[in-house]
Amino acid sequence: QPQLVEYGGGLVQPGGSLTLSCLASGVAVNLNTMGWYRQTPGKQRELVASMSFSGIRNYPDSLKGRFTISRDNAKKTVYLRMNNLQPEDTAVYYCNAGLGSPHAVWGQGTQVTVSS
């Protein structure tokens, strides 16, 4: 059974940095488009970073330069490095394999809270 498990969420002060990790089992991170999404209460889940199997990265314009997606194929792990975090980045962050595919796999989510 394919599974994604996120780690690394927590409380961080404004201006701080955080790296989320997503450990994959039953999912090849180098053969799927991997993504990170986030969601706040009452809002739709939004894509914050994606990385194709060929290594092409995409970010929404509003997050370019602050968020970086990467992967370690040997460790079966995808990362999301987030810099200069702001209160509006507070959300539950989800790891995803397959983006909008009907067969997409989702993690359980990890809470990121940016607050002083």
C-alpha positions in Angstrom: 0.0 0.0 0.0 1.6 3.3 -1.0 2.1 5.7 1.9 3.5 9.2 2.5 4.4 10.4 5.9 5.3 14.0 6.6 7.6 15.2 9.4 9.0 18.5 10.5 6.1 20.7 11.2 5.9 22.9 14.3 5.9 26.4 15.6 8.3 28.9 14.1 8.7 32.7 14.6 8.1 35.1 11.7 11.2 35.3 9.6 12.3 31.8 10.5 12.9 28.7 8.4 11.6 25.2 8.5 12.2 22.0 6.5 9.4 19.5 6.0 10.2 15.9 5.1 8.0 13.4 3.3 9.0 9.7 3.6 7.5 7.5 0.9 6.8 3.8 0.9 5.3 2.0 -2.0 5.8 5.2 -4.1 8.9 6.0 -6.1 9.7 9.7 -5.6 11.8 9.8 -8.7 9.2 8.2 -10.9 6.2 10.4 -9.9 5.5 14.1 -9.8 5.7 15.0 -6.2 4.1 18.0 -4.6 3.5 19.9 -1.4 0.2 21.4 -0.7 -1.1 23.5 2.2 -4.6 24.1 3.5 -6.1 26.5 6.1 -9.6 26.2 7.5 -12.3 27.3 5.1 -9.9 27.4 2.2 -9.1 25.1 -0.7 -5.9 23.1 -0.6 -3.3 25.0 -2.7 -0.2 23.6 -4.4 3.0 25.3 -3.0 5.7 23.3 -4.8 6.0 20.4 -7.3 8.8 18.4 -8.7 8.5 16.2 -11.8 10.2 12.9 -12.2 12.7 14.6 -14.4 13.5 17.1 -11.7 11.6 20.1 -13.0 10.4 22.3 -10.1 7.4 24.6 -10.1 6.2 27.1 -7.6 3.4 29.7 -7.6 4.8 33.1 -8.2 3.9 34.3 -4.7 6.3 31.7 -3.2 9.2 31.7 -5.6 12.4 32.4 -3.8 11.1 31.4 -0.4 10.1 27.7 -0.8 12.3 25.0 -2.3 11.3 21.4 -3.1 14.0 18.7 -3.3 14.2 15.0 -3.1 16.6 12.2 -2.1 15.9 9.1 -4.1 18.0 6.9 -2.0 16.2 8.0 1.2 12.8 7.9 -0.6 12.2 11.4 0.8 10.9 14.7 -0.6 11.7 17.9 1.2 10.2 21.3 1.4 12.5 24.1 2.6 10.6 27.2 3.7 12.4 30.4 4.4 11.3 33.8 5.8 8.1 32.3 7.0 5.2 34.6 7.7 2.0 34.2 9.7 0.1 33.7 6.5 2.1 30.6 5.8 0.4 29.0 8.8 -1.4 25.9 7.5 -1.5 22.1 7.4 1.1 21.0 4.8 0.5 17.8 2.8 2.8 15.7 0.7 1.4 14.3 -2.5 2.4 11.9 -5.2 0.7 12.4 -8.5 -0.8 15.9 -8.0 -4.4 15.9 -9.3 -4.4 12.3 -10.6 -7.3 10.1 -9.6 -4.6 7.8 -8.2 -2.8 10.4 -6.3 -1.4 9.5 -2.9 -1.6 11.9 0.1 0.1 12.1 3.4 -1.7 12.8 6.6 -0.5 16.4 6.9 1.7 18.3 9.3 0.9 21.5 11.0 3.1 24.6 10.5 2.4 27.5 12.7 4.2 30.8 12.3 3.7 33.1 15.3 5.7 35.2 17.7 
